[in-house]
Amino acid sequence: MNEEIDFNELQSSFDIKAFIFKVISYWKVFVLTIAIGLSIAYYKNVRKENIYKLNSLISVENEQNPFFTSNTSISFNWGGVTNKVQTVMTTLKTRSHNEKVLDSLQYYIQYLEQGKYRKNDIYKNAPFIIDIDKSQGQLLGQPIGIRFLNDNEFEIFTAYESNISQAQIYSTKEKIAINIPSGEFTKKFRFGERINLPFLNGTINRRELLKPVKGAEFYIQFLNFDGVVNQYKNLIAVEPYSKGSSVLTLSLTGSNKSKIVDFLNATTEILSKTELERKNLYATKTIKFIDSSLAAVSGKLKDVEDEMNTFRKENKLFNIDAEGSKISDELKEYDFKKREINTTIEYLNSLEKYLLTKTDYTNIAAPTTAGINETNIVASVRKIIDLSTERQKLQYTTKESSDLFKDIDRRINAEKNVLLETINSTVRTLRIQLNTVNNTIANLEYKLSELPQDQQKFLKIQRKFNLSDQAYNIFQAKRGEAAVVKAANVSDINVIDEAKDIGGGLIGPDTKMNYIIAIFVGILIPLAFIVLITFLDNNIHTVADIEKLSKIPVLGIIGKYKNTGNLAVINNPKSAISEAFRVVRSSLQFMYKSQNIEGTKTVLVTSSISGEGKTFCSINIASVFALTDKKTVLVGLDLRKPKIFDDFFVNNEIGVVNYLIGDKTLNEITQTTQVKNLDVITSGPIPPNPSELLMSDRMDVFINELKKTYDIIVLDSPPLGLVTDAVELVEYADATVYMVRQNYTKKEMLSLINDKYKRGEVKNISFLFNYYSHKKNQSYGYGYGYGYGYGYGYHEDDSKQSLLNKMKSFFKLNKK
């Protein structure tokens, strides 16, 4: 069981060193892919537009409008700077605000010039400007060419495939289908001349400071207004300058710095105007209310004045006695108090009704218009208006189901309930005051009744005149106050640092990052390929691979033989491959000695499948033993595919098969070769029952007869992985050589021999690694120890020397 676990551990290991060598061997591929990646990165970098980022700074102040002081009541206060800052940040990102900005800048019109790689947006650098007719449709998404003919004329040219397209009417933002001329279209116009074309409506004027050369071509392109708004709404970034600060940083990215600058400054300007309009809203409504009241009071005052003058003329009454004047002055004072109280009660009753019946509280009239200076009422009205304004602004950016609306509504209701209680309490107090004033007036009127009739009537008329005159003066004062406040109002948005192109601002494209990505991808692609082929590659490449897959020892390594024929040892006795076979011979002799095998020694050469060099190694093992004056015989036992006869110039007409069927004797089937001490017994004709012949008793007799004559018996057997013949022959072998060919033998092919080795079915078995060629992608391992064990310079080179090696040798000789 432990033995099996060891085998599994051997098979699951991964040779990191070999993998590293393999990666290094593909350095040319890495260089190529990196070069391609850098080329693509360069191609993209030079074609990408530069991206810039500019910013501006604004502050959000909390300028209190004096109308909501202790004496007045109109204000623009959203509950502190913090809430206001958040509201401004939200406003800058809303569609309604950005629609105003882009409509004022007309960024839906692009002025283009053909560049090297694309049409570039030249904005204000265009030598002309178009004044479009917003009530007419303008072609969307397709460039319209403008060619300068001279200082006064230009030519519009287009080339469209389809005659139906889409246009937009920018006054209403409506999109319509239009018919346009298909194919080539050109038409001359003069600068300032009205253009009425199906796809273009407006007037093109020259910029006097920019004079293009004759024949210069430019383009106009109209964009979908909603798309442009959405683009800038998403691009603009609004952030606090520091945590909790009322200073905001506005930033925008784009390819044209002039457009960025204009947009940032325009968005600030429009925001400032919008907020000032909102701030003045209450003063404007108050002035409107006072004006309507003044008109009524003014008319009443004139009527009373006319009545008083008429009475004087008719009754010739110009003076009132001292007692009457005193009573009149007192009545005048109390009449004023009564009017003030009634006005206040009327306002409070109106305010109560408004709070109970309305849901929009932004139109509440200012309390001071009714002379109300009660601190609690002024503060409550201010809070309700503030919260209502905040709720109104949230409707642009927040869904009605949001918890923000629920919170604001809760706060409005709470404040409204407090205000209603204050109103009821104040009205009760005012009615008590009114009763007191009415009693005093009644007493004074009783005293007045003792005066003559004409004086009484005149004083009544004078009282009405005084009341009207006082009301008129009060409203005039309030109107003047409101007008002064409105005129003195300033926006809560202050520009600290406006957007400006002072150079720099470039943030893209990130060319360095593109090159880094190119290098990374250039490395990753071949590396992934190498990893893939490494894990999918199931061939055996090194001795280390064999050692991971099996505990069977490696007998030696045979290098790649590039010459024709199989007689490597005989034809090239001084070559490195011949030395490798001598190493194999020494290893086999050591094996025989360690097993105390005396007399004739047998070696069986087998493999997993055909093509692993079994016959080549059998021939050269036999040859290398024969060169030591050992009487050697090479027996071809691959009865299905006989091969060994061609190299020795013998025939395969008779052989082992003839002996096993009793047709021939050993002497009759034995053939001598051109190699001293080496005989060959071929397999003979292919039999119908090769396995049965090799398992017969005649096989035992055959081997025993060979042992009487020869010192070394080399058995070239069939592949063990394909047929069972080789298994039957193992019992005759003192040593079994199992062939493994580099880059040919599959790893799973060793599982069969591993199983037999673990079960003890085969003994004294060793692997012989054949057709070995050391490469840079392989670890050194046993390459030189087994295959070329005694170094260069001692053996003949199997291959022709390259031109580079010849040049190196030449320079080395010259140095000596």
C-alpha positions in Angstrom: 0.0 0.0 0.0 2.9 2.3 0.9 4.5 1.4 -2.4 1.4 2.5 -4.3 1.3 5.8 -2.4 4.8 6.5 -3.3 4.0 5.9 -7.0 1.1 8.4 -6.8 3.3 11.0 -5.1 5.9 10.6 -7.9 3.3 11.1 -10.6 1.7 14.2 -9.0 4.9 16.3 -8.6 5.6 19.2 -10.9 9.1 20.0 -12.1 9.3 23.8 -11.6 12.9 23.9 -12.8 12.1 22.2 -16.0 9.2 24.6 -16.5 11.4 27.6 -16.0 13.9 26.3 -18.6 11.0 25.7 -20.9 9.8 29.3 -20.5 13.3 30.7 -21.1 13.6 28.6 -24.3 10.6 30.5 -25.8 12.3 33.9 -25.3 12.0 34.7 -29.0 8.2 34.3 -28.7 8.1 36.6 -25.7 10.1 39.2 -27.6 7.8 38.9 -30.6 4.5 39.2 -28.6 5.9 42.1 -26.5 7.0 43.9 -29.6 3.5 43.3 -31.1 1.9 44.6 -27.9 4.0 47.7 -27.8 3.2 48.4 -31.4 -0.5 48.1 -30.7 -0.1 50.4 -27.7 1.7 52.9 -29.7 -0.9 52.7 -32.5 -3.6 53.4 -29.9 -1.7 56.1 -28.0 -1.1 58.3 -31.1 -4.7 58.0 -32.1 -6.3 58.8 -28.8 -7.4 62.3 -28.0 -5.8 64.1 -25.1 -8.0 64.2 -22.0 -7.9 67.2 -19.7 -9.3 68.0 -16.3 -9.9 71.5 -15.1 -11.7 72.8 -12.0 -13.2 75.9 -10.3 -13.9 76.8 -6.7 -17.1 78.3 -5.4 -18.4 79.0 -1.9 -21.9 78.6 -0.6 -22.7 81.4 1.8 -25.6 81.8 4.2 -26.5 85.5 3.6 -29.6 86.2 5.7 -32.1 88.4 4.0 -33.1 91.1 6.4 -36.8 90.5 5.7 -36.6 87.6 8.2 -35.0 89.6 11.0 -36.9 90.6 14.1 -38.5 93.4 12.2 -39.1 91.8 8.8 -40.0 88.5 7.4 -38.7 87.5 4.0 -35.6 85.3 3.8 -33.7 82.8 1.8 -32.5 80.3 4.4 -32.6 76.5 4.0 -31.7 75.6 7.5 -28.0 76.4 7.6 -25.0 76.2 5.4 -24.7 72.4 5.5 -28.1 71.8 4.0 -27.6 74.5 1.5 -24.2 73.0 0.4 -25.9 69.7 -0.2 -28.7 71.3 -2.1 -26.3 73.1 -4.3 -24.3 69.9 -5.0 -27.5 68.2 -6.0 -28.7 71.1 -8.1 -25.4 71.1 -10.1 -26.1 67.4 -11.1 -29.7 67.9 -12.0 -31.0 67.6 -15.6 -32.9 70.9 -15.4 -29.8 72.9 -14.4 -27.6 71.3 -17.0 -30.2 71.9 -19.7 -30.0 75.6 -19.0 -26.2 75.6 -19.1 -26.0 73.6 -22.4 -28.7 75.5 -24.0 -26.9 78.8 -23.3 -23.6 77.3 -24.6 -25.1 75.4 -27.5 -22.8 72.5 -27.0 -25.1 70.4 -29.1 -23.4 72.1 -32.1 -19.9 70.7 -32.8 -17.3 72.5 -35.0 -15.0 69.9 -36.5 -11.8 69.8 -38.5 -10.4 66.7 -40.1 -7.2 65.7 -38.3 -4.7 62.9 -39.0 -6.7 60.2 -37.3 -10.1 61.7 -36.6 -12.4 64.8 -36.9 -11.3 67.0 -34.0 -13.6 69.4 -32.1 -12.1 72.9 -32.6 -14.9 74.8 -30.8 -14.0 78.5 -30.8 -11.1 78.0 -33.1 -13.5 77.5 -36.0 -13.3 80.5 -38.4 -17.1 80.8 -38.5 -20.1 80.5 -36.2 -23.6 79.3 -37.0 -26.7 81.0 -35.7 -29.3 78.2 -36.0 -33.0 78.6 -36.4 -34.2 76.8 -33.3 -37.7 76.5 -34.6 -36.5 74.4 -37.6 -35.1 70.8 -37.7 -31.3 70.3 -37.7 -29.8 67.1 -39.0 -28.6 64.8 -36.1 -25.4 62.8 -35.9 -24.0 63.4 -39.4 -21.3 65.9 -40.3 -22.1 68.8 -42.7 -19.1 70.1 -44.6 -18.2 73.8 -44.9 -15.7 74.7 -47.6 -14.3 78.3 -47.8 -14.3 79.6 -51.3 -13.2 83.2 -50.6 -13.6 85.9 -47.9 -17.3 86.2 -48.7 -18.5 82.8 -49.9 -18.5 79.3 -48.7 -19.9 76.0 -50.0 -21.9 73.4 -48.1 -21.1 69.8 -49.1 -22.5 66.5 -48.0 -22.5 62.9 -49.1 -25.2 60.7 -47.6 -26.3 57.2 -48.6 -29.9 57.3 -47.3 -32.4 60.1 -48.1 -34.2 59.7 -44.7 -32.7 60.8 -41.4 -33.5 62.3 -38.1 -33.5 66.0 -37.1 -34.1 67.9 -33.9 -36.0 71.1 -33.3 -34.0 72.7 -30.5 -36.7 75.1 -29.3 -38.9 72.2 -28.3 -36.2 69.4 -28.3 -38.6 67.4 -30.6 -37.1 64.9 -32.9 -38.5 64.6 -36.4 -37.8 62.6 -39.6 -36.6 64.5 -42.5 -35.7 63.9 -46.2 -32.2 64.7 -47.1 -30.4 64.6 -50.5 -28.7 61.3 -51.0 -25.3 61.1 -52.8 -23.1 64.1 -53.4 -24.6 67.5 -52.6 -23.0 71.0 -52.8 -24.4 74.5 -52.7 -22.8 78.0 -52.4 -23.8 80.6 -49.9 -22.6 84.0 -48.8 -21.7 84.7 -45.2 -24.7 86.1 -43.4 -27.1 84.7 -45.9 -30.1 82.8 -44.7 -29.7 79.0 -45.2 -32.9 77.0 -45.6 -32.0 73.4 -46.4 -33.8 70.2 -45.3 -30.9 69.3 -43.0 -29.6 72.8 -42.0 -31.4 76.0 -41.1 -29.8 79.2 -39.9 -27.0 81.7 -40.7 -23.3 81.2 -40.9 -21.1 84.2 -40.1 -17.4 84.6 -40.2 -15.1 85.2 -37.2 -13.1 88.2 -38.3 -10.0 87.3 -36.3 -9.7 83.9 -37.9 -9.0 83.8 -41.7 -8.6 80.3 -43.2 -7.0 79.7 -46.5 -9.1 79.2 -49.6 -10.4 75.7 -49.9 -10.1 75.0 -46.2 -12.7 72.5 -45.1 -14.6 72.3 -41.8 -17.6 70.4 -40.5 -20.7 71.1 -38.4 -22.4 68.3 -36.5 -25.6 68.5 -34.4 -26.0 66.2 -31.4 -29.0 65.0 -29.6 -29.7 67.6 -26.9 -30.8 65.1 -24.3 -27.7 63.0 -24.9 -25.4 65.9 -24.5 -27.1 67.0 -21.3 -26.9 63.4 -19.9 -23.2 63.3 -20.9 -22.2 66.5 -19.1 -24.5 65.7 -16.1 -22.5 62.6 -15.6 -19.1 64.1 -16.3 -19.2 67.1 -13.9 -17.9 66.3 -10.5 -18.8 68.3 -7.4 -17.0 67.7 -4.1 -16.5 69.7 -0.9 -13.0 71.3 -0.8 -12.5 69.9 2.6 -14.7 67.9 5.0 -17.6 70.0 6.3 -16.5 73.0 4.2 -18.9 75.3 2.4 -16.4 75.6 -0.4 -17.1 73.3 -3.4 -14.7 72.1 -6.1 -16.3 71.7 -9.5 -14.3 69.7 -12.0 -14.9 68.4 -15.5 -12.9 66.2 -18.0 -12.9 66.5 -21.7 -10.8 66.7 -24.9 -11.2 70.5 -25.4 -10.0 72.8 -22.6 -11.9 75.8 -23.9 -15.2 73.9 -23.7 -14.4 72.7 -20.2 -13.6 76.3 -19.0 -16.8 77.7 -20.5 -19.0 75.0 -19.1 -17.6 75.3 -15.6 -18.0 79.1 -15.6 -21.4 79.0 -17.2 -22.7 76.4 -14.7 -21.6 78.6 -11.9 -23.1 81.7 -13.4 -26.5 80.1 -14.0 -26.5 78.5 -10.6 -25.8 81.9 -9.0 -28.6 83.6 -11.0 -31.0 80.8 -10.2 -30.3 81.0 -6.5 -30.6 84.8 -6.5 -34.0 84.5 -8.2 -35.1 82.1 -5.6 -33.8 84.4 -2.9 -35.7 87.3 -4.3 -38.9 85.3 -4.8 -40.3 86.3 -1.4 -39.5 90.0 -1.8 -41.1 89.9 -5.2 -44.3 88.4 -3.9 -44.3 90.8 -1.0 -44.0 93.8 -3.4 -46.8 92.4 -5.5 -49.0 92.1 -2.4 -48.2 95.6 -1.2 -48.8 97.1 -4.6 -52.3 95.6 -4.7 -53.0 96.9 -1.2 -51.6 100.3 -2.1 -53.9 100.6 -5.1 -57.0 99.9 -2.9 -55.9 102.3 -0.1 -54.9 105.0 -2.5 -58.3 104.9 -4.1 -60.1 105.1 -0.7 -57.8 107.9 0.5 -58.7 110.0 -2.6 -62.4 109.5 -2.0 -62.2 110.5 1.6 -60.0 113.5 0.7 -62.6 114.6 -1.9 -65.4 114.2 0.6 -63.6 116.3 3.3 -62.8 119.1 0.8 -66.4 119.2 -0.4 -67.7 119.3 3.2 -65.5 122.2 4.0 -66.6 124.2 1.0 -70.2 123.6 1.6 -70.1 124.3 5.4 -67.3 126.9 5.3 -65.7 125.0 8.3 -62.0 125.4 8.5 -61.1 125.3 12.2 -62.1 123.0 15.1 -62.0 124.2 18.7 -59.3 123.0 21.1 -61.6 120.5 22.9 -62.6 118.9 19.6 -59.0 118.8 18.3 -57.9 117.0 21.5 -60.6 114.4 21.2 -59.9 114.0 17.5 -56.2 113.4 18.2 -57.0 110.7 20.8 -59.5 109.0 18.5 -57.0 109.1 15.7 -54.4 107.3 17.9 -56.9 104.6 19.0 -58.2 104.2 15.5 -54.7 103.4 14.3 -54.4 100.8 17.1 -57.7 99.3 16.2 -56.7 99.1 12.5 -53.4 97.5 13.3 -55.1 94.9 15.5 -57.7 94.1 12.9 -55.1 93.9 10.2 -53.1 91.5 12.3 -56.1 89.3 13.1 -57.2 89.2 9.5 -53.6 88.2 8.5 -53.5 85.5 11.1 -56.9 84.1 10.2 -55.8 84.1 6.5 -52.6 82.4 7.5 -54.4 79.8 9.5 -56.8 79.1 6.6 -53.9 78.8 4.2 -52.0 76.3 6.5 -55.2 74.2 6.8 -56.2 74.2 3.1 -52.9 74.4 1.1 -49.9 72.0 0.7 -47.5 74.4 -1.0 -46.3 76.8 1.6 -43.8 78.7 -0.5 -46.3 81.4 -1.3 -47.1 82.5 2.3 -47.2 86.3 2.5 -44.5 88.0 4.7 -45.8 88.5 8.2 -44.4 92.1 8.4 -46.7 93.2 5.6 -49.4 93.0 8.3 -47.2 94.6 10.9 -46.6 91.3 12.7 -43.3 91.3 14.6 -44.1 88.4 16.9 -40.8 86.4 17.0 -42.4 83.0 17.3 -44.7 83.5 14.3 -41.9 85.0 12.2 -39.6 82.1 13.0 -42.2 79.4 12.4 -43.2 80.9 9.0 -39.6 81.1 8.1 -39.0 77.4 8.9 -42.1 76.3 7.1 -41.1 78.2 3.9 -37.5 76.9 4.2 -38.7 73.3 4.5 -41.2 73.8 1.6 -38.5 75.2 -0.6 -36.2 72.4 0.2 -38.9 69.8 -0.6 -39.6 71.6 -3.9 -36.0 71.4 -4.9 -35.8 67.7 -4.0 -38.5 66.9 -6.5 -36.0 67.4 -9.3 -33.7 64.7 -8.1 -35.5 62.4 -5.7 -38.4 60.0 -6.0 -41.6 60.9 -4.2 -41.5 57.6 -2.2 -38.1 58.5 -0.8 -37.7 58.7 3.0 -36.3 62.3 2.5 -39.8 63.5 1.6 -41.3 61.7 4.6 -38.8 63.4 6.9 -39.4 66.9 5.5 -43.2 66.4 5.6 -42.9 65.3 9.2 -40.9 68.4 10.1 -43.3 70.7 8.2 -46.3 69.2 10.0 -44.6 69.6 13.4 -43.8 73.2 12.7 -47.2 73.9 11.3 -48.9 72.5 14.4 -46.8 74.8 16.6 -47.6 77.8 14.4 -51.3 77.1 14.5 -51.2 77.0 18.3 -49.3 80.3 18.3 -51.8 81.9 15.9 -54.8 80.8 18.1 -53.1 82.1 21.2 -52.1 85.4 19.6 -55.6 86.0 18.1 -57.2 85.5 21.6 -54.8 88.1 23.0 -55.4 90.5 20.1 -59.2 90.2 20.6 -58.9 91.2 24.2 -56.8 94.2 23.2 -59.4 95.0 20.5 -62.2 95.1 23.1 -60.2 97.5 25.2 -59.5 99.8 22.3 -63.2 99.6 21.2 -64.3 100.7 24.7 -61.9 103.6 24.7 -63.1 104.7 21.2 -66.7 104.5 22.4 -66.0 106.8 25.3 -64.2 109.3 23.1 -67.0 109.2 20.6 -69.5 109.9 23.4 -67.5 113.1 24.3 -67.4 114.0 20.6 -71.2 113.8 20.5 -71.4 116.9 22.7 -69.7 119.0 20.0 -71.8 120.8 17.3 -73.2 118.7 14.5 -71.1 120.2 11.8 -67.9 119.7 13.8 -68.9 116.1 14.6 -69.5 115.3 11.0 -66.2 116.9 9.9 -64.2 115.0 12.5 -65.7 111.7 11.3 -64.6 112.5 7.8 -61.2 113.5 9.1 -60.9 110.2 11.0 -61.5 108.2 7.9 -59.0 110.4 6.0 -56.3 109.9 8.8 -56.8 106.1 8.8 -56.5 105.8 5.0 -53.5 108.2 5.0 -51.8 106.2 7.7 -52.4 102.9 5.9 -51.1 104.4 2.7 -47.9 105.6 4.4 -47.4 102.2 6.1 -47.7 100.3 2.8 -45.5 102.8 1.0 -42.8 102.3 3.7 -43.1 98.5 3.4 -42.8 98.6 -0.3 -39.8 100.8 -0.2 -38.2 98.4 2.4 -38.9 95.4 0.2 -37.6 97.1 -2.9 -34.4 98.1 -1.1 -33.9 94.5 0.2 -34.5 93.1 -3.3 -32.0 95.5 -4.9 -29.4 94.8 -2.2 -29.7 91.0 -2.4 -26.7 89.1 -3.6 -26.4 85.5 -4.6 -25.3 83.0 -2.0 -23.0 81.5 -4.6 -19.6 83.2 -4.7 -16.9 82.3 -7.2 -13.5 81.9 -5.4 -11.5 80.6 -8.3 -13.1 80.6 -11.8 -12.1 78.0 -14.4 -9.2 79.0 -16.6 -6.9 77.4 -19.0 -3.4 78.2 -17.7 -1.7 75.2 -19.3 -1.5 71.7 -18.1 -4.5 69.7 -16.9 -3.6 66.7 -19.1 -4.7 63.4 -17.5 -4.9 61.1 -20.4 -4.5 59.0 -22.3 -2.2 57.1 -19.9 0.4 56.1 -22.4 2.7 54.7 -19.8 -0.1 52.4 -18.5 -0.9 51.3 -22.1 2.7 50.3 -22.6 2.8 48.5 -19.2 -0.4 46.7 -20.2 1.2 45.8 -23.6 4.2 44.3 -21.9 2.1 42.5 -19.4 -0.1 41.0 -22.1 2.9 40.3 -24.3 4.3 38.2 -21.5 1.0 36.7 -20.4 -0.1 35.3 -23.8 2.9 33.2 -24.5 3.2 32.3 -20.8 -0.4 31.1 -20.8 0.3 29.1 -24.0 3.4 27.5 -22.4 1.4 26.6 -19.3 -1.4 25.2 -21.5 0.9 23.0 -23.6 2.9 22.0 -20.5 -0.2 20.7 -18.8 -1.7 19.2 -22.0 1.7 17.8 -23.0 1.7 14.1 -22.0 5.0 13.1 -23.6 8.1 12.2 -21.6 10.9 14.7 -22.1 13.5 14.1 -19.5 14.9 11.5 -17.1 13.3 13.5 -14.3 9.9 12.8 -15.9 10.6 9.1 -15.8 11.7 9.3 -12.2 8.5 11.1 -11.3 6.4 8.4 -13.0 8.2 5.2 -11.9 10.5 3.7 -9.3 12.2 1.6 -12.0 15.8 2.8 -12.3 17.2 4.4 -15.5 19.9 2.4 -17.0 21.2 5.1 -19.3 20.5 7.7 -21.9 21.1 7.3 -25.7 21.4 10.4 -27.7 19.8 11.3 -31.0 21.4 9.4 -33.9 21.1 11.5 -37.1 23.0 9.2 -39.5 21.3 6.5 -41.6 21.1 2.9 -40.5 21.1 1.4 -37.0 24.8 0.4 -36.7 25.8 3.4 -34.7 28.5 1.6 -32.6 30.0 -0.2 -35.6 30.0 2.8 -38.1 30.9 5.5 -35.6 32.9 3.8 -32.8 34.3 7.1 -31.4 31.0 9.0 -31.4 29.3 10.1 -28.2 26.4 7.8 -29.0 28.7 4.8 -29.1 30.1 5.9 -25.7 26.6 6.0 -24.4 26.1 2.3 -25.4 29.3 1.5 -23.7 27.9 3.0 -20.5 24.8 0.9 -21.0 27.1 -2.2 -21.3 28.9 -1.3 -18.2 25.7 -0.9 -16.3 24.4 -4.2 -17.5 27.6 -6.0 -16.4 27.4 -4.4 -13.0 23.8 -5.6 -12.8 24.8 -9.2 -13.7 27.6 -9.1 -11.2 25.4 -7.8 -8.4 23.0 -10.7 -9.1 25.9 -13.3 -9.2 24.9 -14.4 -12.7 27.6 -16.6 -14.2 28.0 -17.9 -17.7 25.7 -16.7 -20.4 23.9 -13.5 -19.8 20.6 -12.6 -21.4 19.1 -9.1 -21.9 15.6 -8.5 -23.2 14.9 -5.3 -25.0 11.2 -4.2 -25.1 9.1 -1.1 -25.1 5.5 0.2 -24.8 4.8 0.7 -28.5 6.6 0.6 -31.8 8.8 3.5 -32.8 10.6 3.9 -29.4 14.0 2.6 -30.8 13.8 -0.9 -29.5 15.4 -2.5 -32.5 18.1 0.3 -32.8 19.2 -0.2 -29.2 19.0 -4.0 -29.4 21.4 -4.0 -32.4 23.8 -1.6 -30.7 23.8 -3.3 -27.3 24.6 -6.5 -29.1 27.3 -4.7 -31.1 28.9 -3.1 -28.1 29.1 -6.5 -26.3 30.6 -8.2 -29.4 33.4 -5.6 -29.5 34.6 -6.9 -26.1 35.2 -10.3 -27.7 32.1 -11.7 -26.2 30.4 -14.3 -28.3 27.1 -12.5 -28.9 23.8 -13.3 -30.6 21.0 -11.0 -31.5 17.7 -12.8 -31.6 14.7 -11.2 -33.3 11.7 -12.3 -31.3 9.3 -9.7 -32.7 7.5 -12.2 -34.8 4.9 -9.8 -36.0 7.2 -7.0 -37.3 10.7 -8.3 -38.0 13.3 -5.6 -38.5 16.9 -6.5 -37.6 18.0 -8.2 -40.8 18.3 -5.1 -43.1 21.3 -3.6 -41.3 23.4 -6.8 -41.4 22.6 -7.5 -45.0 21.0 -10.9 -44.1 17.6 -12.2 -45.2 14.6 -13.1 -43.1 13.5 -16.2 -45.0 14.3 -18.5 -42.1 14.5 -17.8 -38.4 13.2 -18.4 -34.9 9.7 -19.4 -36.2 11.3 -22.2 -38.3 13.1 -23.5 -35.2 10.1 -23.3 -33.0 7.9 -25.3 -35.4 10.7 -27.9 -35.7 11.4 -27.1 -39.3 15.1 -26.0 -38.9 18.0 -26.5 -36.5 19.8 -23.7 -34.6 22.7 -23.8 -36.9 20.5 -23.5 -39.9 18.8 -20.4 -38.6 21.9 -18.7 -37.3 23.5 -16.1 -39.6 26.8 -14.4 -39.2 27.3 -10.7 -39.6 30.1 -8.3 -40.7 30.7 -7.7 -37.0 33.2 -10.0 -35.3 31.7 -12.2 -32.6 28.1 -11.1 -33.5 25.6 -13.5 -34.9 22.0 -12.8 -35.8 18.9 -15.0 -35.7 16.0 -13.3 -37.4 12.4 -13.9 -36.6 11.7 -15.6 -39.9 8.3 -15.8 -41.7 5.4 -14.2 -39.8 3.4 -17.0 -38.2 -0.4 -17.1 -37.6 0.1 -17.9 -33.8 3.2 -15.9 -32.6 2.2 -15.9 -28.9 1.6 -19.7 -28.8 5.0 -20.3 -30.4 6.8 -18.1 -27.9 5.0 -19.9 -25.0 5.8 -23.4 -26.3 8.4 -25.8 -24.8 10.5 -25.4 -27.9 11.3 -21.9 -26.7 12.9 -23.3 -23.5 15.0 -25.6 -25.7 15.9 -22.7 -28.0 17.2 -20.5 -25.2 19.1 -23.3 -23.6 20.9 -24.2 -26.9 21.8 -20.5 -27.3 23.4 -20.5 -23.8 25.6 -23.4 -24.8 27.1 -21.4 -27.7 27.0 -17.7 -26.7 28.2 -15.4 -23.9 25.6 -12.7 -24.5 22.1 -13.2 -25.8 20.2 -10.1 -26.8 16.5 -10.6 -27.3 14.7 -8.1 -29.4 11.1 -8.6 -28.2 7.8 -7.1 -29.4 6.3 -4.1 -27.5 5.1 -5.1 -24.1 2.3 -2.5 -24.2 0.8 -3.9 -27.4 1.0 -7.7 -27.1 1.7 -10.2 -24.4 4.6 -11.8 -26.1 7.2 -9.8 -24.3 5.7 -10.7 -20.9 6.2 -14.4 -21.7 9.8 -13.8 -22.7 10.8 -11.9 -19.5 11.4 -15.2 -17.7 14.4 -15.9 -20.0 16.0 -12.5 -19.4 18.7 -11.8 -16.7 18.1 -8.1 -17.4 15.2 -6.4 -19.1 15.7 -3.1 -20.9 12.5 -1.0 -21.3 12.8 1.6 -24.0 11.5 5.2 -23.4 11.8 7.6 -26.3 12.1 11.3 -25.6 9.1 13.4 -26.8 7.4 10.3 -28.1 6.6 7.9 -25.2 3.4 8.9 -23.4 3.5 9.2 -19.6 0.5 6.9 -19.1 2.3 4.2 -21.1 4.5 3.5 -18.1 1.6 2.6 -15.9 1.5 -1.0 -17.4 5.1 -1.8 -16.6 4.8 -0.1 -13.2 1.9 -2.4 -12.3 3.9 -5.5 -13.4 7.0 -4.2 -11.5 5.0 -3.7 -8.3 3.4 -7.1 -8.6 6.8 -8.7 -9.2 6.0 -10.0 -12.6 9.1 -8.4 -14.0 12.5 -8.2 -12.2 15.9 -6.7 -13.0 14.2 -4.2 -15.3 15.6 -0.8 -16.2 14.6 2.1 -18.4 16.7 3.1 -21.3 16.0 6.7 -22.4 16.4 6.9 -26.1 16.7 9.6 -28.8 17.7 12.2 -26.2 18.5 15.7 -27.3 19.2 18.2 -24.6 17.3 21.6 -25.0 17.4 24.8 -23.1 13.9 24.3 -22.0 14.9 21.1 -20.0 16.8 20.9 -16.8 20.2 19.2 -17.1 19.5 16.2 -15.0 21.2 13.1 -16.4 21.7 14.5 -19.9 25.5 14.5 -19.7 26.0 11.8 -17.1 24.3 9.1 -19.1 24.0 10.2 -22.7 27.3 12.0 -23.2 28.9 11.0 -20.0 32.5 11.8 -20.7 32.3 15.3 -22.2 33.0 16.9 -25.5 36.3 16.6 -27.2 36.7 12.8 -26.6 34.2 11.7 -29.3 33.4 12.4 -32.9 30.6 14.9 -33.5 27.5 13.2 -34.9 26.3 16.3 -36.7 27.9 18.8 -39.0 29.4 21.9 -37.4 27.4 25.0 -37.9 28.7 28.2 -39.5 28.5 30.0 -36.1 30.5 27.3 -34.4 33.1 27.3 -37.1 33.5 31.1 -36.7 33.9 30.7 -32.9 36.5 28.0 -33.4 38.4 30.2 -35.8 38.5 33.1 -33.4 39.6 30.8 -30.5 42.4 29.5 -32.6 43.5 33.0 -33.6 43.5 34.1 -29.9 45.8 31.2 -29.1 
